[in-house]
Amino acid sequence: MKRGLGRLWSENKGILLFLVLMVVFRSALADWNSVPTGSMKPTIIEGDRILVNKVAYDLRLPFMHTSLLKLADPERGDIIIFDSAVSEQRLVKRVVGVPGDVVEMRNNRLIINGQALQYHALDGNRQFVDLNEDLPGASHAVRILTRGSIRSSFAPLRIPEQYYLALGDNRNNSADSRVIGLVPRNEIIGRTRSVVMSLDYDNYFIPRSERFFKKL
């Protein structure tokens, strides 16, 4: 038995070491995540596979949330990936409120520290409209249902230390901080800024070549 295992190791140690290093790399440094829902439309769509930078904020132990060294903190506009204890899922949302901010939403318009953000129409139809949201430091697109929803407004909220307010860009169809609460700093595992590849789930999983390596 030991001789057989020894032969297996000697004949395949290169491949086995590569696989181990790949698993550690994906756990601690960088990974890619598939996006199964439209909560981040129009920025990220169903079928996108996004690149996750796992050392954007912390250097962590592989396979754990334990931070060995803090490298940076999330900023407004960052698209973060976090393991939500409340929803028991890995989620992708955009940071709109950082510690110390006072954030409010009125009819799908954000007010941050008393300043109402500017919005400009991009596209739309009878069901929704896409708007450019001038989030400080990170202008980006959001999608708003024309009929609105119960999530269209919330009262002023001060963000405490070690917590972040994160929303989906698809504002009326996202289970985000309005549902699961503020995101604890230690749940955030990384940041994404690009799509690696994309498959059209509604069309036989045909690759969407125009979204390959698309910047977010």
N, C-alpha and C positions, 0 to 999 in steps of 0.2 A: 504493500500500500504506500509506504513512505517512498520506495523507489519510483513508483508510478507518479506520485506527486512531484518528486524531484525532477523527473523527466519532463512532466508537464510544465513546470516552472522554467527549466532550462531552455525548453523549446519555444516558450511563449512569453518569456519575461518582458521582452520589449513591448509587446502588445498590452500585456497586463499593466505594466508601469504607465503606459500612455493612457489607458482607460482610467486608472486611479488618479493620475494628474489631471485628466479632463474633468472628472467628477469634482475634485477639489477646486479646480479653476472655476467651474460653473457655480459652485457653492459660495466661494469667497470673493471672486473678482468680477466676473461678468457672466451673464446668462441671457437667454432669450425666452420670452413668454408669449404664448398665443393669447389673443384677445377674442373671447367668444361672444361678447355683447356689444351693443351700440352706445354704451353710457358715455363714451368720449367722442362721439360724432360731433362735428365733422372732422376733428383732428385725427382720431384713430377709428377705424371701422372694423366690423366683424371680419375675422380672417387674417388680420395683420399679425405678424410676429415681430415684437419689439425687442430692441437690444436694451438690456438692463445693466447699467453701470453700478456694480455693487460696492465700489469703493468711492462713490461720489461723496458720501458723507462719513463713512466709518470704515476702518479696517477691522473686520470681524473674524472670529474663529470659524473655520469651516463647519458647515452644518448647524450653526448656532446663531442666536441673535446677540451673543455677547460681544460687545465692542472692545477691541484692544486699544484703539486710538481714534478719537474723533478728528476727522479731516475737515469737515465743513458742516453747516446747517442748511436745511432746505430753505429756499427763497421763494417769494411770491412768483408764480408762473411756472415753477418746476412741476413736471409730471412725475409723480412719485409712485413707486410700487411698494405696497405694504401688506403684511400679514395681519388682517383684522381679527382680533380676538372676538369681537362682538358678532361679526357676520360669519366667522370661521372660514373665511375665504381670502385668497390673495387678490387684492384690488389695485386698480390703476386709476388715479384721480389727479387733479391739478391743485396745487397749493394756492389758495387765495388769501389766507390769513396766517400770519406768523405770530409768535409770542409777543404780546404787548399791543397788537392791533385791536381795534374795535371795528367789527364788520357787521353790516346790516344789508338786507336785500329787500327791495321794494319793487314788486311787479317785474321780477327777473333782472333788475338793475342793482348792481352792487354799490355800496357806499363804504369806503374804507377810511377810517380815522376822520370822518366828517366830510370827506371828499367823494362826490358822486363820480363814478367812472363814465367815460364817454363811450358811446356805442354808435357804430356806423353799419348800415345795411350792406350785406354782401350778396345774398341770394335767398330764394325762398319760394314757397308755393302756398296753397290754401291751408296746409297742415302745419307748416313751420316756416321760420325765417332764420337764416344764418346772419349773425352780426359779428362785427369786429369789436372785441372788448379791450379797451386800453388799460389793462392791468398794469400798475406801475412796474416798469422794467421788463414787461413781457406781454406785448400786444398779441392777441390770438383770437381765433374764431370760436364762437359758441352757437349752439342751436337752441331756439326757443319755440315752443308750441304756440301757435297763434291763439288757441283757446285757453292757454295758461294751465295751471295746476295748483294743487294745495301746497306745493313746494316753491311757489313763485315769490314768497316773501317770508322773512323772519326778522325778529326784533334784534336790536343792537346786542352784540355779544363780544365781550372782551376775551381775547385768547390768552390763557395762562401759560406760564413757562412750561416747556417740554411738551407742548401740544400744538397741533396745526389744524386749521380749517381747510378741508379739501373737498372740492366739488368736481363733478363730471362736467365736461364741456357740453354735453347733451342735457341741459339744465333741468328739463322737466321729466327726464327719463333716466335718472341716476340715483342709486341708493348710496349716497355719500354721507358727508358729515351731518346733513339734515336728517338722516335716518340712523346712522350708526354712532353719531357723536364725533367729537374731535379726535384726531389721530394722535396717539402717543408717539413721541419721538422714537422710542425703542422698538416700535413696530415697523418703522420704515427701513426697507432693505436696499433701496437703490433708486435711481433716477433713469428715465429714458429720454433720449433726444432724437431717436431715429427708428424707422421701421427697417427690419432686415429683409423680410419678404412678406408676401400677402397672397392668400388663396381665396377665391370667390366661392363661399359656402353655398350660394344659391345657384351656381352654374358649374356643377360637377367638379368643384375644387380646382378650377382652372387658375393658374398663376396670374396675378395682376402685375405685370411687369412694370407698369408705370409707378407702382408703389414700392418697388424694390429699392432699399437704401434711401427712402424718402426722409428728409429732415422734418422734425415735428416742431 
